[in-house]
Amino acid sequence: MAKEKFLLAYSGGLDTSIIIPWLLEHYDCEVIAMAGEVGIGVDETFLKEKALKCGATKCFVEDISEEFITDYIYPTLKANAVYEGKYLLGTSFARPVIAKRMVEIAKREGCTTIVHGCTGKGNDQVRFELTIKALAPDMKILAPWRIWDIKSRDEEIDYAAARGIPVPVTKETNYSKDENLWHLSHEGMDLEDPANEPNLDKILELMVSPEKAPDTPTYVTIKFEKGIPVEVDGQKLSPVDLLKYCNKVAGENGVGIADIVENRLVGMKSRGVYETPGGTLLYAAHRELELLTIERDTLHYKDLVAQRFAELVYYGQWFHPLREALSAFVDDTQKYCTGTVRMKLYKGNCTPAGTTSPYSLHDEAIATFDEDDVYNQADAGGFINCFGLPMKVNAQMKERNGLLNN
């Protein structure tokens, strides 16, 4: 009888390096590994050789970088979705694109079970599993961290050492990290105590600290079409190359560090330090263009949608009908979000330095403080009387009952 096939979400890191032998020790199965390349330049040969040495029968390394940007990053950018005001969702929207490709390969290879290395305390287990449920509702899911006897990352290192498995961390440099083309996250060790200031010179990899950024500002010009960045500093680049360019220029200027104590979906607060240089630049530039091209009521309502959109992405509900419906609304708001934004980068700051659009709603003739013949200032008096009437009536009631100013 043929062995059951398990497909493992594989990165070559600490967790997934030991999961392959653990599965073979506890299940009569064949393990197929899949690594999703989301823009970090993985060594395909190294990953495949390591997975096979650990006991996998196959290892697929799938380049999904452009799909990650166009189908996940851009919809979130257009929504201006930021979780709890600080987190640009770097890990959150990378998980569904990886899980989607896993489902495709699992079906193709005849796998009955998909395995992931997410811990039972984290958000990623939800993101992987909800995607699988949405795309392959009958697929079995196995999460070793929820059932094995290993209780810590230090014990994982000991497990790997006992089996001769090389891992890319030590007990002294045992930060939990996740990297893709959008960001790099750091959690664990001294960062677990929010009272500790992060040692940026020690942990930063994609960028420099603001203190080490140049003493002169850098200007970047980004062109958007319908909310999507298509050109930077006069260069028409692919989505991958454009983001890499933004990462480089923003990172060199110390732009994009976020130190967050966030509310995980599973109920606890956790502390992380995120490097998102290019993403921070693109979000800031996109917002400036929206301020110029989207009228007031739509813009304000879109801000409400952005918070809910961010929650859906953070909670792993990318394929939820509500997220898809909100994206339809967002896309409609971006019809005229076309133009060019110039940003000034200086020692961690990212500020606007000029925005233009053929669809600009800013009318200098109306907004000017100088003399004009298009705006009748006397109209404002009647408007204020009508707009303030409910407040006036409420105040009169309080005055009749001796309640005013109480």
Secondary structure, DSSP 8 states (H G I E B T S, - for coil): ---EEEEEE--SSHHHHHHHHHHHHHSSEEEEEEEEE-SS---HHHHHHHHHHHT-SEEEEEE-HHHHIIIIIHHHHHHT--BTTTB--TTTTHHHHHHHHHHHHHHHHT-SEEE----TTSSHHHHHHHHHHHH-TT-EEE-GGGTSS--SHHHHHHHHHHTT---S--SSS--EEEE-SS-EEEESGGGGSTTS---HHHH-SSS--GGGS-SS-EEEEEEEETTEEEEETTEE--HHHHHHHHHHHHHHTT--EEEEEEE-TTS-EEEEEEE-HHHHHHHHHHHHHHHHHS-HHHHHHHHHHHHHHHHHHHTT-TTSHHHHHHHHHHHHHTTT--EEEEEEEETTEEEEEEEE-TT----HHHH-SS--SS--TTHHHHHHHHHTHHHHHHHHHHHHTT-TT-
